[in-house]
């Protein structure tokens, strides 16, 4: 990562092609094996859509590329959060997991875009957003776990 930033090499084409090939391979396996995703369909499609936006962002050098990368990783984080909630049945975690989606997803998008495009200022800005998101997540998690007890209705 640091080596890419120091040398200033742009690996966007390679990254975009690898992401798109991975998405095609996943869809081919799902269709050929007739895999039913069941309750994980929405998180799966959010992650795929996020990766598609991120791969598309690799082809842009303007502010649009930064925004697409941030949108892509925000969708990815939303998909990962929903995947966790559906897998564990812990739907109450949505209350304190939003900081992982909004500031942290944008920060991850900026860090990944900055590393691939060799733009150090984006990496630094993204790291700050990730720290804010994780800090808010921990704060809200502690407050809700200490002061509120959830019971499941029977």
Secondary structure, DSSP 8 states (H G I E B T S, - for coil): -HHHHHHT---HHHHHHHHHHHHHHHHHHHHHTT---GGGHHHHHHHHHHHHHHHHHTT--SHHHHHHHHHHHHHHHHHHHHHHHHHH--GGGHHHHHHHHHHHHHHHHHHHHHHHHT-HHHHHHHHHHHHHHHHHHHHHHHHHHHH-------
